[in-house]
Amino acid sequence: MSVEPRRKILIVDDELAHAEILSELLSERFDVLQAADGETAIQLAIEALPDLVMLDIRLPRRSGLDVCSSLRNRERTRDIPIIVMTGNDSQETRITAYRKGADDYLCKPFSFDEVIARIESKIRRLDERSLTKNSVTLGNLLIDRAKMEAQVSGMPLALSALEFRLLEYFAQHRDEILSRDKILKDIWKDAVVTARTVDTHVSFLRKKLSGSTYSIRTLYGAGYILKPRG
């Protein structure tokens, strides 16, 4: 039985006491990352690809609004939901935040129940969008479901129909450990094949993804996982 991977939340706040309290509350449900300045926040978002960013506006090195704009202008991070946090509830600040790309706006102080409700709402929409999109972009890897094609940095991959289904399956379950038995059941269904079949096809697919920023890793004794390189 597979376990749903925990979502990653990036908290960006230079008020360390506030960030620690929020982190402690959220860590029961999510994997929490923290940054205390704008530059660190951008680099961490690029490297870790969180599922959602909780972003304070007043930050050292780069403001939260600059961070928001920077993440929206990068292909790798442009679709990450961003909830802005601030003690300034002016209409002008709200409008500016939304224009910079914020998805939501929370005015301090806020209740924990409200934070959870806002986060769950954004992640639910992200899941729904992912399920209905005809194409998925992971770093420099593009998977086009409608055409049953995949590209790395704009170059088409020579994939068989089975290899494409396997790649699409890994993309749908990215960051999730997939056992050989689960892959056999979901991809080969009632076909009479062995776990060695999975290993062979994953090996072929892995070689074809050699130029991708995502790779299929082997977790010995557990299975496979699709994750960003490094």
N, C-alpha and C positions, 0 to 999 in steps of 0.2 A: 504494500500500500504506500503510495507516494505522499509526501508531506508537502503542503503548500509552502513555498519559500517565503520568508519574512520580507516584507517591504522595507526599503531603506529610506529614511528621512534625514535630510541634512538641515540642521539648525544653525543659522548664521546670526549671531548676536554677540556684541562685545560686552554686554552686561552678564558677566560670568555666572552670577548667582541665579539670574533669571534663566539662562541657558541650561544650567545644571538641573534646576527644578523641572523645566520642560522636558529635558532629556530623561530624567528619572521617571516621569509620568508616562512618556511615550515608549520607553524601552521595554515595557511589559508586552507590547504588541508589535513593535517595530525594531529593526536594527537602526541605531541612531548614530549619526556622524555629526561633528561639531566644527565650526570655524568661527573665529573671533574678529576677522577683518575681511574686507572685500576681495583682496587679491587671493587669499587662501581659499575663500569660498568658491571662486571661479575655478581654480586649479583642482580643488577637491571634487567639484561637480563634474568636471571633464573626465577625471580619472575614475571616480567611483560610480558615476551615473546613478544618482539617487532617484527614487520613484517620485519624490516630492521635496521641495525646498521651503523651509520656514525662514523668511528673510526679514531681518530688521532693516529699517531705512537708514538709521544713523550708525555708520560704521567707520572705523579708521581705514586708511589707505585707499579705499574706494567706497563710495556710498552704496547703499542697498539699491537705489534706483539705477546706478551705473552697472551693478552686478546683474540686475534683472535684464537690462538692455543687452548686456554682453552675452548672457546665456541664450537670449532669444535670437541673437544674430549668429550663433554657432550651430551648424547642422547637428552636431553630436548632442547638444543640450536643449535645442529649441522647443522640444515637446514636453519637457519636464514641467509639471504644474508648480507654480510659485505662489505661495501665500505670504503676503507682506504683513509684517508686524510693526506697529508704531504707536506711540503715545499721541501722535498728532492726528486728530480726526477731522481736519479741515477738508472742505470739498475740493479745494485746489490740489491738496496733496493726494487725495484719492484719485482724482482725474489723472494727475501726472503718473501715478503708479500704474494705473490701468493702461495708459498710453505707452508706458515703458515695457508692458507685457505681463504685468501681474494678473493672475487668475482670480485672486481673492484678496481681501483686506481685513485684517483683524486689528482692532484698536485695544491697546493695553489699558487696564488689566482685562483679561478675558478668562472665562471659565474653562476648565479642562474638558467638560462635556462638549462645549462649543468647538474647541480645537479638534477633538476627535470627529465630530460630525462634519466639519469642513474638510478634514483630511480624507475621510471615507468617501465623501461626495466626489472629491477630485480624482481619487484612485479608481472609483467605480466608473467614472466617465472615461478614464484612460483605458481601462479594460474593455469597455464597450467599443471605443474607437479602434482599439487594436484588433478586435475580433471582426470588425466590419471592413477594415481597410483592405484594399486589393493588394497593397504592397507594404512591405516592412523594411525599414532601414535600420541597420545595426552598424554603426561606424561607417566604414566604406563598403559594407556589404548590403546590396539591395536584393530583396526577394519579391518578385512580382508573381502573385498568386494567379492573376487572371491569365497571364501568358505562360505560366509554369516555367519561368526563367529566373536566373540569378546572375548578378554581376558583382565584381569586385573592382572598385575604382573605375567603374564604367566599362570594364571588360567582361564580356559574357563568359560564364562557366559552362563547360561541356558536361552537363549532368544528364544521367538517365532519368526516366520518370520516377524510378524508385529512389534514386539519390536525391531528387528534388523533394519528394515527399518526406524523406528523412531529414533534410535540411530544414524544411518548413516546420516539421515536428519539433526539432531542437529549438528553432526560433520561438515557437509558441511556448516552449517550456524553458526558456533561457534562465540561467542561474539556478536551475533545479537539477538535482542529481537524478538521473534516469538509469534505473537498473536494466540489465539486458533482458530480463523477463518482461518488464513493462514495455520496453521497445518492441520486443517480439509480439506481444499481445496487441499493441496499438497499431503497429505498422504492418506486420505480416498476418495478423488476425488468426485465421484458422489454418493457414499453411503449415505444413509439417517441415519445419526448419529448426536448426539448433542455434545455441548462443554463439557458436563460431560464425554463423552467417552474419550476425550483428557486427561482430568484430571486424570481419572482412569488409563489409560495406562502410562502416565508420572509418576504417583505415583509408579506403579509396576517397571518401568524401573529405577527410582531413587533409589529404594531399592537395586536393583541388582548392581548398580554402587557405593554402599556404600564404597567399598575399593579403588575406583578410585581417582586419583588426580584431575579429572574433575567432576563437579557435575551439575545437572540441577536445576537452581534456579527459584523460582517463583517471578515474579515482579507483585505485586497485581495491578489489573486494566490494565496491559499491556500484560502479557503473561509469557513466559518462556525464559531462556537463558542458554546455556551451557558455563561454564567458569571454569578456574582453581579454586580449593578450596582456600579460604583465600584471 
